[in-house]
Amino acid sequence: MQRWAIISLLPLKPFQTMSSAATLPQFYSYEHALDMDRDRIGTLRESADAADDFVELRRRLETDGYLFMKGYLYREEVLAAREEIARAMASKNLLDPDFPEMDMRCRPEASMEFMPEIAAACPQVQKVLYSGRLIDFYKGFYGESVKHYDFTWLRAMPPGKGTNPHTDLPYMGRGTHNHMTCWMPYGDIPYDLGGLMILEGSHRRMDLLKNYVFRDVDAYCENKPEQKQRAEEGKWTFTGTLSHNPPRVRDKFGGRWLTSEFEAGDFLTFGMFVVHAAVDNRSDNVFRVSSDSRYQRASEPIDDRWVGENPPGHSTAGKRGRIC
């Protein structure tokens, strides 16, 4: 693969070469200290070395459940998207005005910001996610033309607990089950800022997932008044959460929690049956900004909650009643 020259526009702590979990800092997830023994924690396998070998990438996805494509995207394009996002966040009074917008410093008492409207309104975000190099990657991986969801899950996470363990299928399982999530950081993410983590081998544990993974967060029982009322209010009767305790999930599933330090230009992609969560943001008051986007074969059915000019998503229009 050709290595593209990139220029860093943001400071990044030097990467460490990790030979064992003993060299990693203490991680926390959902306010739980993770067990840092080497058989319980590790770093993600990088797959950019096989970027042009889609046969090998498919093999690795089947084996690992994920592909960590380090430096695959044009860094300058991702940082241009970060600049757009920062400008939009500043206009919403989310950033500390005493620091440059690109630093993504939080205002005091900041909370998690879910920003699909910013993603939809930022041309550079749309360019990075839905054209060029990333779309070409999924075309090559699937071996045919692809579709993507029109809805983009863009998040700014301040210091505090990250996302709890889950898989993605309960939130988007009405079309194909062969689609993939792309998690992308908009900037450099050292360990103290947190990042996504994958539970090693979890995609093969259908003995533990089968009663969880095929449930639909927007389904409800029409013949149960309490559930029907919640659906009419746009609420869930099932949140899609697998657990609020990442160490306990690891003890049950086995494997290791795998993460990394990330840079602008990296992305992490995985299927719908992979258990994942986030490392808590323990930085000095900085937002961690990332997006989730979804891709699939154009020939397969798509979940209509996430397509169109104004996708219904988890609103009342996305609810589906059944007799239980």
Secondary structure in CASP SS format (residue, H / E / C, confidence):
PFRMAT SS
TARGET T0000
AUTHOR 0000-0000-0000
METHOD secondary structure of the structure
MODEL  1
M C 1.00
Q C 1.00
R C 1.00
W C 1.00
A C 1.00
I C 1.00
I C 1.00
S C 1.00
L C 1.00
L C 1.00
P C 1.00
L C 1.00
K C 1.00
P C 1.00
F C 1.00
Q C 1.00
T C 1.00
M C 1.00
S C 1.00
S C 1.00
A H 1.00
A H 1.00
T H 1.00
L C 1.00
P C 1.00
Q C 1.00
F C 1.00
Y E 1.00
S E 1.00
Y C 1.00
E C 1.00
H E 1.00
A E 1.00
L C 1.00
D C 1.00
M C 1.00
D C 1.00
R C 1.00
D C 1.00
R C 1.00
I E 1.00
G E 1.00
T E 1.00
L C 1.00
R C 1.00
E E 1.00
S C 1.00
A H 1.00
D H 1.00
A H 1.00
A C 1.00
D C 1.00
D C 1.00
F H 1.00
V H 1.00
E H 1.00
L H 1.00
R H 1.00
R H 1.00
R H 1.00
L H 1.00
E H 1.00
T H 1.00
D H 1.00
G C 1.00
Y E 1.00
L E 1.00
F E 1.00
M E 1.00
K C 1.00
G C 1.00
Y C 1.00
L C 1.00
Y C 1.00
R H 1.00
E H 1.00
E H 1.00
V H 1.00
L H 1.00
A H 1.00
A H 1.00
R H 1.00
E H 1.00
E H 1.00
I H 1.00
A H 1.00
R H 1.00
A H 1.00
M H 1.00
A H 1.00
S H 1.00
K C 1.00
N C 1.00
L C 1.00
L E 1.00
D C 1.00
P C 1.00
D C 1.00
F C 1.00
P C 1.00
E H 1.00
M H 1.00
D H 1.00
M C 1.00
R E 1.00
C E 1.00
R C 1.00
P C 1.00
E C 1.00
A C 1.00
S C 1.00
M C 1.00
E E 1.00
F E 1.00
M C 1.00
P H 1.00
E H 1.00
I H 1.00
A H 1.00
A H 1.00
A H 1.00
C C 1.00
P H 1.00
Q H 1.00
V H 1.00
Q H 1.00
K H 1.00
V H 1.00
L H 1.00
Y H 1.00
S C 1.00
G H 1.00
R H 1.00
L H 1.00
I H 1.00
D H 1.00
F H 1.00
Y H 1.00
K H 1.00
G H 1.00
F H 1.00
Y H 1.00
G C 1.00
E C 1.00
S C 1.00
V E 1.00
K E 1.00
H E 1.00
Y C 1.00
D C 1.00
F C 1.00
T C 1.00
W E 1.00
L E 1.00
R E 1.00
A E 1.00
M E 1.00
P C 1.00
P C 1.00
G E 1.00
K C 1.00
G C 1.00
T C 1.00
N C 1.00
P C 1.00
H E 1.00
T C 1.00
D C 1.00
L H 1.00
P H 1.00
Y H 1.00
M C 1.00
G C 1.00
R C 1.00
G C 1.00
T C 1.00
H C 1.00
N C 1.00
H C 1.00
M E 1.00
T E 1.00
C E 1.00
W E 1.00
M E 1.00
P E 1.00
Y C 1.00
G C 1.00
D C 1.00
I E 1.00
P C 1.00
Y H 1.00
D H 1.00
L H 1.00
G C 1.00
G C 1.00
L E 1.00
M E 1.00
I E 1.00
L E 1.00
E C 1.00
G C 1.00
S H 1.00
H H 1.00
R H 1.00
R C 1.00
M H 1.00
D H 1.00
L H 1.00
L H 1.00
K H 1.00
N H 1.00
Y H 1.00
V H 1.00
F C 1.00
R C 1.00
D C 1.00
V C 1.00
D C 1.00
A E 1.00
Y E 1.00
C E 1.00
E C 1.00
N C 1.00
K C 1.00
P H 1.00
E H 1.00
Q H 1.00
K H 1.00
Q H 1.00
R H 1.00
A H 1.00
E H 1.00
E C 1.00
G C 1.00
K C 1.00
W C 1.00
T C 1.00
F C 1.00
T C 1.00
G C 1.00
T C 1.00
L C 1.00
S C 1.00
H C 1.00
N C 1.00
P H 1.00
P H 1.00
R H 1.00
V H 1.00
R H 1.00
D H 1.00
K H 1.00
F H 1.00
G C 1.00
G C 1.00
R C 1.00
W E 1.00
L E 1.00
T E 1.00
S C 1.00
E C 1.00
F E 1.00
E C 1.00
A C 1.00
G C 1.00
D C 1.00
F E 1.00
L E 1.00
T E 1.00
F E 1.00
G E 1.00
M C 1.00
F C 1.00
V C 1.00
V C 1.00
H E 1.00
A E 1.00
A E 1.00
V C 1.00
D C 1.00
N E 1.00
R C 1.00
S C 1.00
D C 1.00
N C 1.00
V E 1.00
F C 1.00
R E 1.00
V E 1.00
S E 1.00
S E 1.00
D E 1.00
S E 1.00
R E 1.00
Y E 1.00
Q E 1.00
R E 1.00
A C 1.00
S C 1.00
E C 1.00
P C 1.00
I C 1.00
D C 1.00
D H 1.00
R H 1.00
W H 1.00
V C 1.00
G C 1.00
E C 1.00
N C 1.00
P C 1.00
P C 1.00
G C 1.00
H C 1.00
S C 1.00
T H 1.00
A H 1.00
G H 1.00
K C 1.00
R E 1.00
G E 1.00
R E 1.00
I C 1.00
C C 1.00
END
